[in-house]
Amino acid sequence: MTVVHIPSPLFSYTSDRAKVSATGATLNEILIDLDRQFPGFRFRVVDEQDRIRPTILFYVGGEVTRTLARSIGASDEVHIIAALSGG
């Protein structure tokens, strides 16, 4: 299981949980598992063309990634960062 750190703007999808667990060998598989557990979650971070939304950053094992194919290691944690927007 991989620990996934959720940003506060997405707490409403995870029952107000800041940390959740998911399984998968890639970032995409992690997001699919999160969407299974928390319906609608994946669409908030990935668009209709299967691209990471521009306002979302993923850190995997302490490194920024912009690809859903990024491998997830056994000891990796995933941090989702949501950029603030508005005016």
matplotlib code that plots the C-alpha trace (Angstrom):
import matplotlib.pyplot as plt

x = [0.0, 1.2, 0.4, -1.1, -1.2, -4.3, -4.5, -7.3, -9.3, -9.8, -10.8, -14.5, -13.7, -11.8, -14.2, -12.0, -8.9, -5.5, -3.8, -5.2, -3.8, -3.9, -2.3, -0.7, 2.6, 2.2, 0.8, -2.1, -2.9, -2.8, -5.3, -7.6, -7.6, -8.3, -11.2, -12.5, -12.4, -13.5, -15.7, -14.9, -11.5, -9.4, -11.3, -10.3, -6.6, -6.7, -8.5, -10.6, -7.4, -5.7, -3.3, -2.5, -4.4, -2.2, -3.2, -2.0, 1.5, 2.4, 5.5, 6.5, 9.3, 10.2, 10.4, 7.9, 6.4, 4.1, 3.5, 0.9, 3.3, 5.6, 6.6, 5.7, 8.3, 7.5, 8.6, 7.4, 4.8, 2.7, 2.0, -0.7, -0.3, -3.2, -2.3, -4.5, -6.4, -8.8, -8.5]
y = [0.0, 3.5, 6.5, 9.3, 12.8, 14.7, 18.5, 20.3, 21.3, 17.6, 16.6, 16.5, 13.5, 11.5, 12.1, 14.9, 12.6, 14.2, 10.7, 7.7, 4.4, 3.0, 0.2, 0.3, 0.0, 3.4, 6.8, 6.0, 2.8, 4.6, 7.2, 4.4, 2.8, 6.1, 6.6, 3.2, 4.1, 7.7, 8.1, 11.2, 11.7, 11.0, 13.5, 16.2, 15.6, 14.2, 15.7, 14.0, 13.4, 11.6, 14.4, 15.7, 19.0, 22.1, 23.1, 19.8, 18.6, 15.1, 14.4, 10.7, 9.7, 13.4, 14.2, 16.1, 14.1, 15.1, 11.6, 9.1, 6.3, 7.1, 4.0, 3.8, 2.1, 0.1, 2.8, 5.8, 8.2, 10.3, 13.9, 15.7, 19.5, 21.7, 25.2, 28.0, 29.8, 32.7, 36.4]
z = [0.0, -0.8, 1.4, -0.6, 0.9, -0.1, -0.4, 1.5, -1.6, -2.3, 1.3, 0.3, -1.9, 0.8, 3.8, 5.1, 5.2, 4.6, 4.1, 2.4, 1.1, -2.4, -4.4, -7.8, -9.6, -11.4, -10.5, -12.9, -11.1, -7.7, -9.1, -10.4, -7.0, -5.3, -7.7, -6.8, -3.1, -3.6, -6.7, -8.7, -7.2, -10.4, -12.5, -10.1, -10.9, -14.4, -17.4, -20.2, -22.2, -19.4, -18.6, -15.2, -14.7, -14.8, -11.3, -9.8, -9.0, -7.9, -5.9, -5.9, -3.6, -3.1, -6.9, -9.0, -11.8, -14.7, -16.0, -15.0, -16.1, -13.2, -11.3, -7.6, -5.4, -2.3, 0.0, -2.1, -0.8, -3.1, -2.3, -4.3, -4.4, -5.6, -6.8, -5.5, -8.2, -8.3, -8.3]

ax = plt.figure().add_subplot(projection="3d")
ax.plot(x, y, z, "-o")
ax.set_aspect("equal")
plt.show()
